[in-house]
Amino acid sequence: MLVLNARELTDLQWAILDALIPEPPCRKDGRGRPWKSRRSVLNGILWVLRTGAPWADLPERYPSYQTCHRRFQQWVRSLAERLLFQ
């Protein structure tokens, strides 16, 4: 993947994080839109966390702010469940 910004994940950083970020589940009926890449979504999430900007101000080079925010919420919930039910 071409890195558009020096603050986006490098290939080495992504290689480390790739295994830690769950793949979104596919629907059994095969319907729905294809998932956006986990790497581009994570770059969008990191942009919001780094800048402190509202989700709606996410630049167009990232997936939609709704996608990034929803995936962030899913990851936080997933982590909280794992920590609570260990």
PyMOL Python script that loads the backbone (N, CA, C, O; Angstrom):
from pymol import cmd

cmd.read_pdbstr("""\
ATOM      1  N   MET A   1       0.853  -1.189   0.000  1.00  0.00           N
ATOM      2  CA  MET A   1       0.000   0.000   0.000  1.00  0.00           C
ATOM      3  C   MET A   1       0.889   1.239   0.000  1.00  0.00           C
ATOM      4  O   MET A   1       1.896   1.294   0.706  1.00  0.00           O
ATOM      5  N   LEU A   2       0.520   2.191  -0.766  1.00  0.00           N
ATOM      6  CA  LEU A   2       1.235   3.460  -0.835  1.00  0.00           C
ATOM      7  C   LEU A   2       0.909   4.287   0.400  1.00  0.00           C
ATOM      8  O   LEU A   2      -0.264   4.514   0.699  1.00  0.00           O
ATOM      9  N   VAL A   3       1.927   4.738   1.118  1.00  0.00           N
ATOM     10  CA  VAL A   3       1.698   5.564   2.292  1.00  0.00           C
ATOM     11  C   VAL A   3       1.555   7.011   1.831  1.00  0.00           C
ATOM     12  O   VAL A   3       2.478   7.574   1.242  1.00  0.00           O
ATOM     13  N   LEU A   4       0.402   7.608   2.098  1.00  0.00           N
ATOM     14  CA  LEU A   4       0.118   8.963   1.653  1.00  0.00           C
ATOM     15  C   LEU A   4       0.599  10.012   2.636  1.00  0.00           C
ATOM     16  O   LEU A   4       0.779  11.175   2.277  1.00  0.00           O
ATOM     17  N   ASN A   5       0.803   9.600   3.868  1.00  0.00           N
ATOM     18  CA  ASN A   5       1.127  10.539   4.923  1.00  0.00           C
ATOM     19  C   ASN A   5       2.191   9.895   5.802  1.00  0.00           C
ATOM     20  O   ASN A   5       2.110   8.702   6.093  1.00  0.00           O
ATOM     21  N   ALA A   6       3.166  10.652   6.221  1.00  0.00           N
ATOM     22  CA  ALA A   6       4.242  10.115   7.038  1.00  0.00           C
ATOM     23  C   ALA A   6       3.739   9.584   8.379  1.00  0.00           C
ATOM     24  O   ALA A   6       4.429   8.796   9.025  1.00  0.00           O
ATOM     25  N   ARG A   7       2.556  10.002   8.804  1.00  0.00           N
ATOM     26  CA  ARG A   7       2.029   9.545  10.086  1.00  0.00           C
ATOM     27  C   ARG A   7       1.153   8.306   9.968  1.00  0.00           C
ATOM     28  O   ARG A   7       0.633   7.833  10.978  1.00  0.00           O
ATOM     29  N   GLU A   8       0.975   7.775   8.785  1.00  0.00           N
ATOM     30  CA  GLU A   8       0.186   6.558   8.637  1.00  0.00           C
ATOM     31  C   GLU A   8       1.070   5.353   8.931  1.00  0.00           C
ATOM     32  O   GLU A   8       2.297   5.452   8.936  1.00  0.00           O
ATOM     33  N   LEU A   9       0.432   4.228   9.173  1.00  0.00           N
ATOM     34  CA  LEU A   9       1.167   3.024   9.525  1.00  0.00           C
ATOM     35  C   LEU A   9       2.117   2.611   8.410  1.00  0.00           C
ATOM     36  O   LEU A   9       1.747   2.595   7.236  1.00  0.00           O
ATOM     37  N   THR A  10       3.337   2.280   8.788  1.00  0.00           N
ATOM     38  CA  THR A  10       4.292   1.754   7.819  1.00  0.00           C
ATOM     39  C   THR A  10       3.980   0.274   7.593  1.00  0.00           C
ATOM     40  O   THR A  10       3.199  -0.320   8.337  1.00  0.00           O
ATOM     41  N   ASP A  11       4.582  -0.310   6.582  1.00  0.00           N
ATOM     42  CA  ASP A  11       4.381  -1.739   6.332  1.00  0.00           C
ATOM     43  C   ASP A  11       4.851  -2.575   7.520  1.00  0.00           C
ATOM     44  O   ASP A  11       4.215  -3.574   7.855  1.00  0.00           O
ATOM     45  N   LEU A  12       5.946  -2.186   8.157  1.00  0.00           N
ATOM     46  CA  LEU A  12       6.460  -2.919   9.311  1.00  0.00           C
ATOM     47  C   LEU A  12       5.491  -2.815  10.492  1.00  0.00           C
ATOM     48  O   LEU A  12       5.204  -3.816  11.147  1.00  0.00           O
ATOM     49  N   GLN A  13       4.991  -1.614  10.763  1.00  0.00           N
ATOM     50  CA  GLN A  13       4.020  -1.455  11.846  1.00  0.00           C
ATOM     51  C   GLN A  13       2.762  -2.266  11.575  1.00  0.00           C
ATOM     52  O   GLN A  13       2.227  -2.909  12.477  1.00  0.00           O
ATOM     53  N   TRP A  14       2.290  -2.235  10.331  1.00  0.00           N
ATOM     54  CA  TRP A  14       1.081  -2.986   9.988  1.00  0.00           C
ATOM     55  C   TRP A  14       1.327  -4.484  10.122  1.00  0.00           C
ATOM     56  O   TRP A  14       0.430  -5.208  10.553  1.00  0.00           O
ATOM     57  N   ALA A  15       2.500  -4.963   9.771  1.00  0.00           N
ATOM     58  CA  ALA A  15       2.810  -6.394   9.894  1.00  0.00           C
ATOM     59  C   ALA A  15       2.674  -6.850  11.351  1.00  0.00           C
ATOM     60  O   ALA A  15       2.241  -7.971  11.617  1.00  0.00           O
ATOM     61  N   ILE A  16       3.043  -5.984  12.280  1.00  0.00           N
ATOM     62  CA  ILE A  16       2.935  -6.314  13.701  1.00  0.00           C
ATOM     63  C   ILE A  16       1.476  -6.266  14.157  1.00  0.00           C
ATOM     64  O   ILE A  16       1.030  -7.150  14.889  1.00  0.00           O
ATOM     65  N   LEU A  17       0.737  -5.257  13.737  1.00  0.00           N
ATOM     66  CA  LEU A  17      -0.637  -5.059  14.198  1.00  0.00           C
ATOM     67  C   LEU A  17      -1.662  -5.933  13.487  1.00  0.00           C
ATOM     68  O   LEU A  17      -2.734  -6.201  14.030  1.00  0.00           O
ATOM     69  N   ASP A  18      -1.345  -6.372  12.295  1.00  0.00           N
ATOM     70  CA  ASP A  18      -2.294  -7.124  11.468  1.00  0.00           C
ATOM     71  C   ASP A  18      -2.916  -8.298  12.217  1.00  0.00           C
ATOM     72  O   ASP A  18      -4.128  -8.506  12.161  1.00  0.00           O
ATOM     73  N   ALA A  19      -2.095  -9.050  12.907  1.00  0.00           N
ATOM     74  CA  ALA A  19      -2.603 -10.236  13.604  1.00  0.00           C
ATOM     75  C   ALA A  19      -3.423  -9.878  14.840  1.00  0.00           C
ATOM     76  O   ALA A  19      -4.176 -10.715  15.339  1.00  0.00           O
ATOM     77  N   LEU A  20      -3.293  -8.664  15.337  1.00  0.00           N
ATOM     78  CA  LEU A  20      -3.983  -8.268  16.558  1.00  0.00           C
ATOM     79  C   LEU A  20      -5.373  -7.684  16.302  1.00  0.00           C
ATOM     80  O   LEU A  20      -6.187  -7.585  17.220  1.00  0.00           O
ATOM     81  N   ILE A  21      -5.639  -7.303  15.065  1.00  0.00           N
ATOM     82  CA  ILE A  21      -6.909  -6.658  14.739  1.00  0.00           C
ATOM     83  C   ILE A  21      -7.816  -7.685  14.070  1.00  0.00           C
ATOM     84  O   ILE A  21      -7.493  -8.221  13.010  1.00  0.00           O
ATOM     85  N   PRO A  22      -8.962  -7.953  14.709  1.00  0.00           N
ATOM     86  CA  PRO A  22      -9.834  -9.007  14.179  1.00  0.00           C
ATOM     87  C   PRO A  22     -10.440  -8.653  12.821  1.00  0.00           C
ATOM     88  O   PRO A  22     -10.756  -7.499  12.534  1.00  0.00           O
ATOM     89  N   GLU A  23     -10.586  -9.680  12.009  1.00  0.00           N
ATOM     90  CA  GLU A  23     -11.296  -9.524  10.734  1.00  0.00           C
ATOM     91  C   GLU A  23     -12.771  -9.353  11.048  1.00  0.00           C
ATOM     92  O   GLU A  23     -13.305 -10.070  11.895  1.00  0.00           O
ATOM     93  N   PRO A  24     -13.437  -8.428  10.393  1.00  0.00           N
ATOM     94  CA  PRO A  24     -14.885  -8.313  10.622  1.00  0.00           C
ATOM     95  C   PRO A  24     -15.593  -9.561  10.110  1.00  0.00           C
ATOM     96  O   PRO A  24     -15.194 -10.127   9.092  1.00  0.00           O
ATOM     97  N   PRO A  25     -16.634  -9.991  10.805  1.00  0.00           N
ATOM     98  CA  PRO A  25     -17.344 -11.206  10.372  1.00  0.00           C
ATOM     99  C   PRO A  25     -18.115 -10.971   9.072  1.00  0.00           C
ATOM    100  O   PRO A  25     -18.704  -9.908   8.873  1.00  0.00           O
ATOM    101  N   CYS A  26     -18.105 -11.950   8.209  1.00  0.00           N
ATOM    102  CA  CYS A  26     -18.882 -11.883   6.968  1.00  0.00           C
ATOM    103  C   CYS A  26     -20.280 -12.421   7.233  1.00  0.00           C
ATOM    104  O   CYS A  26     -20.472 -13.312   8.060  1.00  0.00           O
ATOM    105  N   ARG A  27     -21.229 -11.876   6.533  1.00  0.00           N
ATOM    106  CA  ARG A  27     -22.593 -12.376   6.665  1.00  0.00           C
ATOM    107  C   ARG A  27     -22.684 -13.751   6.030  1.00  0.00           C
ATOM    108  O   ARG A  27     -22.061 -14.015   5.001  1.00  0.00           O
ATOM    109  N   LYS A  28     -23.455 -14.613   6.644  1.00  0.00           N
ATOM    110  CA  LYS A  28     -23.606 -15.980   6.132  1.00  0.00           C
ATOM    111  C   LYS A  28     -24.348 -16.014   4.794  1.00  0.00           C
ATOM    112  O   LYS A  28     -24.135 -16.910   3.978  1.00  0.00           O
ATOM    113  N   ASP A  29     -25.223 -15.021   4.582  1.00  0.00           N
ATOM    114  CA  ASP A  29     -25.990 -15.008   3.338  1.00  0.00           C
ATOM    115  C   ASP A  29     -25.245 -14.316   2.195  1.00  0.00           C
ATOM    116  O   ASP A  29     -25.751 -14.257   1.074  1.00  0.00           O
ATOM    117  N   GLY A  30     -24.040 -13.789   2.471  1.00  0.00           N
ATOM    118  CA  GLY A  30     -23.231 -13.176   1.428  1.00  0.00           C
ATOM    119  C   GLY A  30     -23.680 -11.784   1.010  1.00  0.00           C
ATOM    120  O   GLY A  30     -23.118 -11.205   0.080  1.00  0.00           O
ATOM    121  N   ARG A  31     -24.669 -11.250   1.673  1.00  0.00           N
ATOM    122  CA  ARG A  31     -25.180  -9.929   1.306  1.00  0.00           C
ATOM    123  C   ARG A  31     -24.356  -8.835   1.967  1.00  0.00           C
ATOM    124  O   ARG A  31     -23.536  -9.100   2.846  1.00  0.00           O
ATOM    125  N   GLY A  32     -24.585  -7.608   1.532  1.00  0.00           N
ATOM    126  CA  GLY A  32     -23.930  -6.458   2.118  1.00  0.00           C
ATOM    127  C   GLY A  32     -22.731  -6.001   1.309  1.00  0.00           C
ATOM    128  O   GLY A  32     -22.329  -6.645   0.340  1.00  0.00           O
ATOM    129  N   ARG A  33     -22.178  -4.894   1.720  1.00  0.00           N
ATOM    130  CA  ARG A  33     -21.014  -4.327   1.039  1.00  0.00           C
ATOM    131  C   ARG A  33     -19.735  -4.984   1.533  1.00  0.00           C
ATOM    132  O   ARG A  33     -19.676  -5.479   2.659  1.00  0.00           O
ATOM    133  N   PRO A  34     -18.727  -4.985   0.699  1.00  0.00           N
ATOM    134  CA  PRO A  34     -17.435  -5.508   1.173  1.00  0.00           C
ATOM    135  C   PRO A  34     -16.886  -4.608   2.283  1.00  0.00           C
ATOM    136  O   PRO A  34     -17.091  -3.394   2.262  1.00  0.00           O
ATOM    137  N   TRP A  35     -16.200  -5.200   3.234  1.00  0.00           N
ATOM    138  CA  TRP A  35     -15.591  -4.435   4.320  1.00  0.00           C
ATOM    139  C   TRP A  35     -14.433  -3.606   3.792  1.00  0.00           C
ATOM    140  O   TRP A  35     -13.710  -4.037   2.893  1.00  0.00           O
ATOM    141  N   LYS A  36     -14.261  -2.417   4.350  1.00  0.00           N
ATOM    142  CA  LYS A  36     -13.091  -1.584   4.034  1.00  0.00           C
ATOM    143  C   LYS A  36     -11.877  -2.238   4.674  1.00  0.00           C
ATOM    144  O   LYS A  36     -12.016  -2.994   5.636  1.00  0.00           O
ATOM    145  N   SER A  37     -10.696  -1.958   4.155  1.00  0.00           N
ATOM    146  CA  SER A  37      -9.494  -2.601   4.687  1.00  0.00           C
ATOM    147  C   SER A  37      -9.267  -2.180   6.126  1.00  0.00           C
ATOM    148  O   SER A  37      -9.452  -1.019   6.490  1.00  0.00           O
ATOM    149  N   ARG A  38      -8.864  -3.142   6.934  1.00  0.00           N
ATOM    150  CA  ARG A  38      -8.610  -2.868   8.349  1.00  0.00           C
ATOM    151  C   ARG A  38      -7.507  -1.839   8.516  1.00  0.00           C
ATOM    152  O   ARG A  38      -7.547  -1.022   9.436  1.00  0.00           O
ATOM    153  N   ARG A  39      -6.522  -1.877   7.630  1.00  0.00           N
ATOM    154  CA  ARG A  39      -5.408  -0.930   7.728  1.00  0.00           C
ATOM    155  C   ARG A  39      -5.866   0.505   7.486  1.00  0.00           C
ATOM    156  O   ARG A  39      -5.482   1.406   8.232  1.00  0.00           O
ATOM    157  N   SER A  40      -6.677   0.733   6.460  1.00  0.00           N
ATOM    158  CA  SER A  40      -7.129   2.096   6.184  1.00  0.00           C
ATOM    159  C   SER A  40      -8.064   2.602   7.280  1.00  0.00           C
ATOM    160  O   SER A  40      -8.034   3.783   7.626  1.00  0.00           O
ATOM    161  N   VAL A  41      -8.896   1.710   7.827  1.00  0.00           N
ATOM    162  CA  VAL A  41      -9.781   2.090   8.925  1.00  0.00           C
ATOM    163  C   VAL A  41      -8.942   2.445  10.155  1.00  0.00           C
ATOM    164  O   VAL A  41      -9.205   3.448  10.819  1.00  0.00           O
ATOM    165  N   LEU A  42      -7.937   1.626  10.457  1.00  0.00           N
ATOM    166  CA  LEU A  42      -7.082   1.915  11.606  1.00  0.00           C
ATOM    167  C   LEU A  42      -6.348   3.236  11.415  1.00  0.00           C
ATOM    168  O   LEU A  42      -6.217   4.007  12.365  1.00  0.00           O
ATOM    169  N   ASN A  43      -5.873   3.507  10.219  1.00  0.00           N
ATOM    170  CA  ASN A  43      -5.228   4.806   9.963  1.00  0.00           C
ATOM    171  C   ASN A  43      -6.201   5.954  10.221  1.00  0.00           C
ATOM    172  O   ASN A  43      -5.806   6.985  10.766  1.00  0.00           O
ATOM    173  N   GLY A  44      -7.460   5.790   9.840  1.00  0.00           N
ATOM    174  CA  GLY A  44      -8.467   6.818  10.106  1.00  0.00           C
ATOM    175  C   GLY A  44      -8.718   6.988  11.590  1.00  0.00           C
ATOM    176  O   GLY A  44      -8.816   8.115  12.076  1.00  0.00           O
ATOM    177  N   ILE A  45      -8.823   5.892  12.312  1.00  0.00           N
ATOM    178  CA  ILE A  45      -9.030   5.945  13.758  1.00  0.00           C
ATOM    179  C   ILE A  45      -7.848   6.639  14.432  1.00  0.00           C
ATOM    180  O   ILE A  45      -8.033   7.496  15.296  1.00  0.00           O
ATOM    181  N   LEU A  46      -6.642   6.266  14.035  1.00  0.00           N
ATOM    182  CA  LEU A  46      -5.449   6.877  14.624  1.00  0.00           C
ATOM    183  C   LEU A  46      -5.393   8.374  14.325  1.00  0.00           C
ATOM    184  O   LEU A  46      -4.936   9.159  15.155  1.00  0.00           O
ATOM    185  N   TRP A  47      -5.860   8.768  13.137  1.00  0.00           N
ATOM    186  CA  TRP A  47      -5.880  10.198  12.800  1.00  0.00           C
ATOM    187  C   TRP A  47      -6.778  10.960  13.776  1.00  0.00           C
ATOM    188  O   TRP A  47      -6.398  12.013  14.288  1.00  0.00           O
ATOM    189  N   VAL A  48      -7.975  10.417  14.028  1.00  0.00           N
ATOM    190  CA  VAL A  48      -8.908  11.079  14.951  1.00  0.00           C
ATOM    191  C   VAL A  48      -8.314  11.122  16.362  1.00  0.00           C
ATOM    192  O   VAL A  48      -8.369  12.157  17.025  1.00  0.00           O
ATOM    193  N   LEU A  49      -7.751  10.012  16.817  1.00  0.00           N
ATOM    194  CA  LEU A  49      -7.181   9.975  18.168  1.00  0.00           C
ATOM    195  C   LEU A  49      -5.978  10.909  18.290  1.00  0.00           C
ATOM    196  O   LEU A  49      -5.782  11.538  19.330  1.00  0.00           O
ATOM    197  N   ARG A  50      -5.179  11.002  17.239  1.00  0.00           N
ATOM    198  CA  ARG A  50      -3.986  11.861  17.274  1.00  0.00           C
ATOM    199  C   ARG A  50      -4.356  13.341  17.239  1.00  0.00           C
ATOM    200  O   ARG A  50      -3.755  14.143  17.953  1.00  0.00           O
ATOM    201  N   THR A  51      -5.336  13.710  16.419  1.00  0.00           N
ATOM    202  CA  THR A  51      -5.665  15.127  16.235  1.00  0.00           C
ATOM    203  C   THR A  51      -6.685  15.634  17.241  1.00  0.00           C
ATOM    204  O   THR A  51      -6.732  16.829  17.530  1.00  0.00           O
ATOM    205  N   GLY A  52      -7.502  14.734  17.775  1.00  0.00           N
ATOM    206  CA  GLY A  52      -8.576  15.160  18.666  1.00  0.00           C
ATOM    207  C   GLY A  52      -9.752  15.770  17.913  1.00  0.00           C
ATOM    208  O   GLY A  52     -10.659  16.334  18.526  1.00  0.00           O
ATOM    209  N   ALA A  53      -9.738  15.660  16.597  1.00  0.00           N
ATOM    210  CA  ALA A  53     -10.816  16.221  15.773  1.00  0.00           C
ATOM    211  C   ALA A  53     -12.071  15.355  15.890  1.00  0.00           C
ATOM    212  O   ALA A  53     -11.981  14.176  16.233  1.00  0.00           O
ATOM    213  N   PRO A  54     -13.235  15.934  15.607  1.00  0.00           N
ATOM    214  CA  PRO A  54     -14.464  15.134  15.574  1.00  0.00           C
ATOM    215  C   PRO A  54     -14.398  14.095  14.452  1.00  0.00           C
ATOM    216  O   PRO A  54     -13.725  14.293  13.440  1.00  0.00           O
ATOM    217  N   TRP A  55     -15.113  12.987  14.654  1.00  0.00           N
ATOM    218  CA  TRP A  55     -15.124  11.931  13.641  1.00  0.00           C
ATOM    219  C   TRP A  55     -15.553  12.477  12.282  1.00  0.00           C
ATOM    220  O   TRP A  55     -15.016  12.065  11.254  1.00  0.00           O
ATOM    221  N   ALA A  56     -16.501  13.387  12.268  1.00  0.00           N
ATOM    222  CA  ALA A  56     -17.030  13.919  11.005  1.00  0.00           C
ATOM    223  C   ALA A  56     -15.987  14.713  10.221  1.00  0.00           C
ATOM    224  O   ALA A  56     -16.186  14.966   9.033  1.00  0.00           O
ATOM    225  N   ASP A  57     -14.885  15.110  10.849  1.00  0.00           N
ATOM    226  CA  ASP A  57     -13.827  15.862  10.161  1.00  0.00           C
ATOM    227  C   ASP A  57     -12.746  14.955   9.573  1.00  0.00           C
ATOM    228  O   ASP A  57     -11.721  15.446   9.099  1.00  0.00           O
ATOM    229  N   LEU A  58     -12.958  13.657   9.598  1.00  0.00           N
ATOM    230  CA  LEU A  58     -11.989  12.714   9.056  1.00  0.00           C
ATOM    231  C   LEU A  58     -11.740  13.011   7.575  1.00  0.00           C
ATOM    232  O   LEU A  58     -12.698  13.100   6.807  1.00  0.00           O
ATOM    233  N   PRO A  59     -10.483  13.166   7.155  1.00  0.00           N
ATOM    234  CA  PRO A  59     -10.200  13.473   5.744  1.00  0.00           C
ATOM    235  C   PRO A  59     -10.706  12.389   4.791  1.00  0.00           C
ATOM    236  O   PRO A  59     -10.876  11.233   5.179  1.00  0.00           O
ATOM    237  N   GLU A  60     -10.938  12.774   3.566  1.00  0.00           N
ATOM    238  CA  GLU A  60     -11.505  11.861   2.561  1.00  0.00           C
ATOM    239  C   GLU A  60     -10.575  10.721   2.172  1.00  0.00           C
ATOM    240  O   GLU A  60     -11.027   9.743   1.577  1.00  0.00           O
ATOM    241  N   ARG A  61      -9.290  10.819   2.491  1.00  0.00           N
ATOM    242  CA  ARG A  61      -8.367   9.735   2.124  1.00  0.00           C
ATOM    243  C   ARG A  61      -8.617   8.469   2.949  1.00  0.00           C
ATOM    244  O   ARG A  61      -8.097   7.401   2.625  1.00  0.00           O
ATOM    245  N   TYR A  62      -9.412   8.591   4.012  1.00  0.00           N
ATOM    246  CA  TYR A  62      -9.759   7.456   4.854  1.00  0.00           C
ATOM    247  C   TYR A  62     -11.177   6.993   4.516  1.00  0.00           C
ATOM    248  O   TYR A  62     -11.924   7.713   3.853  1.00  0.00           O
ATOM    249  N   PRO A  63     -11.551   5.783   4.974  1.00  0.00           N
ATOM    250  CA  PRO A  63     -12.956   5.383   4.800  1.00  0.00           C
ATOM    251  C   PRO A  63     -13.864   6.379   5.525  1.00  0.00           C
ATOM    252  O   PRO A  63     -13.381   7.232   6.270  1.00  0.00           O
ATOM    253  N   SER A  64     -15.152   6.273   5.312  1.00  0.00           N
ATOM    254  CA  SER A  64     -16.084   7.234   5.910  1.00  0.00           C
ATOM    255  C   SER A  64     -15.924   7.262   7.427  1.00  0.00           C
ATOM    256  O   SER A  64     -15.516   6.279   8.047  1.00  0.00           O
ATOM    257  N   TYR A  65     -16.256   8.412   8.005  1.00  0.00           N
ATOM    258  CA  TYR A  65     -16.113   8.520   9.456  1.00  0.00           C
ATOM    259  C   TYR A  65     -17.060   7.555  10.168  1.00  0.00           C
ATOM    260  O   TYR A  65     -16.748   7.079  11.260  1.00  0.00           O
ATOM    261  N   GLN A  66     -18.213   7.262   9.561  1.00  0.00           N
ATOM    262  CA  GLN A  66     -19.136   6.312  10.173  1.00  0.00           C
ATOM    263  C   GLN A  66     -18.503   4.924  10.254  1.00  0.00           C
ATOM    264  O   GLN A  66     -18.625   4.233  11.266  1.00  0.00           O
ATOM    265  N   THR A  67     -17.824   4.524   9.176  1.00  0.00           N
ATOM    266  CA  THR A  67     -17.159   3.227   9.146  1.00  0.00           C
ATOM    267  C   THR A  67     -16.064   3.168  10.203  1.00  0.00           C
ATOM    268  O   THR A  67     -15.982   2.201  10.960  1.00  0.00           O
ATOM    269  N   CYS A  68     -15.229   4.188  10.258  1.00  0.00           N
ATOM    270  CA  CYS A  68     -14.121   4.202  11.223  1.00  0.00           C
ATOM    271  C   CYS A  68     -14.654   4.220  12.651  1.00  0.00           C
ATOM    272  O   CYS A  68     -14.146   3.496  13.507  1.00  0.00           O
ATOM    273  N   HIS A  69     -15.663   5.030  12.916  1.00  0.00           N
ATOM    274  CA  HIS A  69     -16.211   5.119  14.266  1.00  0.00           C
ATOM    275  C   HIS A  69     -16.867   3.806  14.678  1.00  0.00           C
ATOM    276  O   HIS A  69     -16.671   3.337  15.800  1.00  0.00           O
ATOM    277  N   ARG A  70     -17.637   3.218  13.782  1.00  0.00           N
ATOM    278  CA  ARG A  70     -18.314   1.953  14.087  1.00  0.00           C
ATOM    279  C   ARG A  70     -17.296   0.860  14.385  1.00  0.00           C
ATOM    280  O   ARG A  70     -17.451   0.107  15.346  1.00  0.00           O
ATOM    281  N   ARG A  71     -16.251   0.774  13.557  1.00  0.00           N
ATOM    282  CA  ARG A  71     -15.237  -0.264  13.775  1.00  0.00           C
ATOM    283  C   ARG A  71     -14.482  -0.009  15.083  1.00  0.00           C
ATOM    284  O   ARG A  71     -14.156  -0.956  15.799  1.00  0.00           O
ATOM    285  N   PHE A  72     -14.203   1.253  15.400  1.00  0.00           N
ATOM    286  CA  PHE A  72     -13.558   1.591  16.663  1.00  0.00           C
ATOM    287  C   PHE A  72     -14.426   1.124  17.834  1.00  0.00           C
ATOM    288  O   PHE A  72     -13.922   0.532  18.788  1.00  0.00           O
ATOM    289  N   GLN A  73     -15.720   1.391  17.757  1.00  0.00           N
ATOM    290  CA  GLN A  73     -16.634   0.951  18.815  1.00  0.00           C
ATOM    291  C   GLN A  73     -16.653  -0.574  18.926  1.00  0.00           C
ATOM    292  O   GLN A  73     -16.676  -1.111  20.034  1.00  0.00           O
ATOM    293  N   GLN A  74     -16.644  -1.268  17.803  1.00  0.00           N
ATOM    294  CA  GLN A  74     -16.634  -2.734  17.831  1.00  0.00           C
ATOM    295  C   GLN A  74     -15.371  -3.258  18.503  1.00  0.00           C
ATOM    296  O   GLN A  74     -15.434  -4.182  19.314  1.00  0.00           O
ATOM    297  N   TRP A  75     -14.223  -2.670  18.169  1.00  0.00           N
ATOM    298  CA  TRP A  75     -12.963  -3.122  18.757  1.00  0.00           C
ATOM    299  C   TRP A  75     -12.929  -2.844  20.250  1.00  0.00           C
ATOM    300  O   TRP A  75     -12.462  -3.682  21.020  1.00  0.00           O
ATOM    301  N   VAL A  76     -13.419  -1.676  20.677  1.00  0.00           N
ATOM    302  CA  VAL A  76     -13.437  -1.342  22.106  1.00  0.00           C
ATOM    303  C   VAL A  76     -14.350  -2.310  22.848  1.00  0.00           C
ATOM    304  O   VAL A  76     -13.978  -2.819  23.906  1.00  0.00           O
ATOM    305  N   ARG A  77     -15.546  -2.572  22.307  1.00  0.00           N
ATOM    306  CA  ARG A  77     -16.463  -3.526  22.946  1.00  0.00           C
ATOM    307  C   ARG A  77     -15.853  -4.912  23.026  1.00  0.00           C
ATOM    308  O   ARG A  77     -15.964  -5.584  24.051  1.00  0.00           O
ATOM    309  N   SER A  78     -15.213  -5.341  21.957  1.00  0.00           N
ATOM    310  CA  SER A  78     -14.588  -6.662  21.916  1.00  0.00           C
ATOM    311  C   SER A  78     -13.491  -6.766  22.973  1.00  0.00           C
ATOM    312  O   SER A  78     -13.396  -7.777  23.669  1.00  0.00           O
ATOM    313  N   LEU A  79     -12.677  -5.745  23.095  1.00  0.00           N
ATOM    314  CA  LEU A  79     -11.610  -5.738  24.091  1.00  0.00           C
ATOM    315  C   LEU A  79     -12.193  -5.748  25.496  1.00  0.00           C
ATOM    316  O   LEU A  79     -11.712  -6.481  26.360  1.00  0.00           O
ATOM    317  N   ALA A  80     -13.217  -4.948  25.733  1.00  0.00           N
ATOM    318  CA  ALA A  80     -13.842  -4.893  27.062  1.00  0.00           C
ATOM    319  C   ALA A  80     -14.423  -6.257  27.432  1.00  0.00           C
ATOM    320  O   ALA A  80     -14.286  -6.696  28.574  1.00  0.00           O
ATOM    321  N   GLU A  81     -15.059  -6.920  26.495  1.00  0.00           N
ATOM    322  CA  GLU A  81     -15.628  -8.247  26.768  1.00  0.00           C
ATOM    323  C   GLU A  81     -14.537  -9.244  27.108  1.00  0.00           C
ATOM    324  O   GLU A  81     -14.685 -10.041  28.035  1.00  0.00           O
ATOM    325  N   ARG A  82     -13.444  -9.204  26.366  1.00  0.00           N
ATOM    326  CA  ARG A  82     -12.332 -10.131  26.644  1.00  0.00           C
ATOM    327  C   ARG A  82     -11.734  -9.882  28.023  1.00  0.00           C
ATOM    328  O   ARG A  82     -11.382 -10.826  28.730  1.00  0.00           O
ATOM    329  N   LEU A  83     -11.619  -8.612  28.405  1.00  0.00           N
ATOM    330  CA  LEU A  83     -11.034  -8.288  29.708  1.00  0.00           C
ATOM    331  C   LEU A  83     -11.976  -8.657  30.851  1.00  0.00           C
ATOM    332  O   LEU A  83     -11.527  -9.118  31.901  1.00  0.00           O
ATOM    333  N   LEU A  84     -13.283  -8.457  30.652  1.00  0.00           N
ATOM    334  CA  LEU A  84     -14.254  -8.754  31.703  1.00  0.00           C
ATOM    335  C   LEU A  84     -14.483 -10.249  31.911  1.00  0.00           C
ATOM    336  O   LEU A  84     -14.749 -10.684  33.032  1.00  0.00           O
ATOM    337  N   PHE A  85     -14.383 -11.023  30.858  1.00  0.00           N
ATOM    338  CA  PHE A  85     -14.729 -12.438  30.932  1.00  0.00           C
ATOM    339  C   PHE A  85     -13.533 -13.362  30.872  1.00  0.00           C
ATOM    340  O   PHE A  85     -13.640 -14.493  30.398  1.00  0.00           O
ATOM    341  N   GLN A  86     -12.403 -12.892  31.345  1.00  0.00           N
ATOM    342  CA  GLN A  86     -11.199 -13.758  31.363  1.00  0.00           C
ATOM    343  C   GLN A  86     -11.250 -14.690  32.530  1.00  0.00           C
ATOM    344  O   GLN A  86     -10.336 -15.493  32.719  1.00  0.00           O
TER     345      GLN A  86
END
""", "prot")
cmd.dss("prot")
cmd.show_as("cartoon", "prot")
cmd.util.cbc("prot")
cmd.orient("prot")
